[in-house]
Amino acid sequence: VGLYIVWITSPTSGQNFLEYVDNGDFVNTIFHRVIPNFMVQGGGLTADMAEKPGKSAAIANEANNGLQNNRGTLAMARTPDPHSATSQFFINHVDNPFLNHTSETTAGWGYAVFGKVTSGIEVVDAMALVPVENNSGYENVPVDTITITGASRL
């Protein structure tokens, strides 16, 4: 079962994502946060809930690119620091306008969209339905691990 994604803009975020793909860094990471009618997040933790080693430096937030956090789009996950994204990303399960850029302030930066699911959105829908639990200090962790087994360019 696969997801097919096209990089739609955001040169820094897109290049960052492709570097992780090219280096094999997403392989054996998990979707560790699943919230139905919101998003599914992955790309940075292993099945034992440890951070995957080898993260690159944080990148500048490109949420001011005009792209919207709509259903099926990929965006960079980050901490409260707007410019802290590294390897983690999320796929919007529904339209999430409250995640969009509104201003270049800490509260307004938003989350940079850089790609879109072009095929396989039913995989995201299925992930959004799995039972979740709290695990190792994380909330909304799938009870049954959802592992990224491969990522490549076509």
C-alpha positions in Angstrom: 0.0 0.0 0.0 1.5 3.3 -0.9 1.1 7.0 -1.0 2.2 9.0 -4.0 3.2 12.6 -3.3 4.2 15.5 -5.6 6.4 18.3 -4.4 4.4 21.4 -5.3 6.6 24.3 -4.2 8.4 25.5 -1.1 12.0 25.0 -2.3 13.6 24.8 1.2 11.0 22.4 2.7 10.8 20.3 -0.5 14.5 20.0 -0.8 14.8 19.2 2.9 12.2 16.4 2.5 13.9 15.0 -0.6 17.3 14.9 1.2 15.7 12.7 3.9 14.2 10.5 1.2 17.5 10.2 -0.7 19.4 9.4 2.5 16.9 6.7 3.5 16.2 8.5 6.7 12.4 7.9 6.6 12.8 4.1 6.4 11.7 2.5 9.7 10.3 5.7 11.1 6.7 5.7 12.1 3.5 7.7 12.1 3.6 8.5 15.8 0.7 11.0 16.0 -2.7 10.3 14.5 -5.7 12.5 15.1 -8.8 11.9 13.0 -10.3 14.9 11.3 -7.0 16.7 11.7 -3.7 15.0 10.6 -1.3 12.1 10.7 2.3 12.9 11.7 5.6 11.0 11.2 9.1 10.9 9.9 11.1 11.4 13.1 10.6 8.5 15.5 11.3 4.8 15.5 8.9 2.1 16.7 10.4 2.3 20.2 9.5 6.0 20.3 13.1 7.1 20.0 14.2 10.0 17.8 15.7 8.8 14.6 19.4 9.8 14.6 20.9 12.0 11.8 18.5 14.9 11.7 19.7 17.8 9.6 19.6 21.4 10.9 16.3 23.1 11.3 15.0 24.9 8.2 13.4 28.3 7.7 9.6 28.3 7.8 8.1 28.8 4.3 4.4 28.9 5.4 4.2 32.4 3.8 4.3 30.7 0.4 0.5 31.0 -0.2 -0.2 27.3 0.0 -3.0 26.2 2.3 -3.2 23.3 4.8 -5.9 21.5 2.9 -6.9 17.8 2.9 -4.1 15.7 1.5 -1.4 18.3 1.7 2.0 17.6 3.4 3.4 20.2 5.7 6.5 20.5 7.9 5.9 19.7 11.6 7.7 21.9 14.1 8.0 22.9 17.7 6.5 26.3 18.9 9.6 27.9 17.3 8.3 28.7 13.8 11.7 27.9 12.3 12.4 24.5 13.9 11.3 22.0 11.3 13.7 19.1 10.6 12.5 15.6 9.5 8.9 15.4 10.9 6.0 16.1 8.5 2.3 15.7 8.6 -0.5 14.9 6.1 -3.6 17.0 6.6 -6.6 14.6 7.0 -9.0 17.5 6.5 -8.7 21.2 5.6 -7.0 22.9 8.5 -7.1 26.6 7.8 -6.0 27.5 11.4 -2.5 26.1 10.4 -2.1 28.5 7.6 0.3 31.5 7.7 -1.3 34.8 8.8 1.7 36.9 9.7 5.5 36.7 10.3 5.1 36.5 14.1 5.5 33.6 16.4 1.7 33.0 16.6 1.1 33.7 12.9 3.8 31.8 11.0 1.7 28.6 10.5 3.0 25.4 9.0 4.7 25.2 5.6 2.9 23.1 3.0 5.3 21.6 0.5 3.5 18.6 -1.1 0.3 16.9 -1.9 -0.9 13.3 -1.9 -1.7 12.6 -5.5 -2.7 8.9 -5.0 -3.4 6.9 -2.0 -5.4 9.3 0.2 -7.4 6.3 1.3 -4.2 5.2 3.2 -4.4 8.5 5.2 -8.1 7.9 5.8 -7.4 4.4 7.1 -4.6 5.7 9.4 -7.0 8.3 10.8 -9.3 5.4 12.0 -6.8 3.4 14.0 -7.0 3.1 17.8 -4.5 5.4 19.6 -2.9 5.6 23.1 -0.4 7.6 25.1 3.1 6.1 24.8 6.4 7.3 26.1 5.2 10.9 26.7 3.5 11.1 23.3 -0.3 11.4 22.8 -2.3 9.9 20.0 0.2 7.1 19.2 -1.3 4.3 17.1 -1.7 1.1 19.2 -0.4 -0.9 16.2 2.7 0.7 14.8 2.4 2.3 11.4 5.9 2.1 9.8 7.3 3.9 6.8 9.0 1.0 5.0 10.3 2.9 2.1 10.5 6.3 0.5 11.9 7.1 -3.0 11.7 9.4 -5.9 9.9 8.1 -9.0 
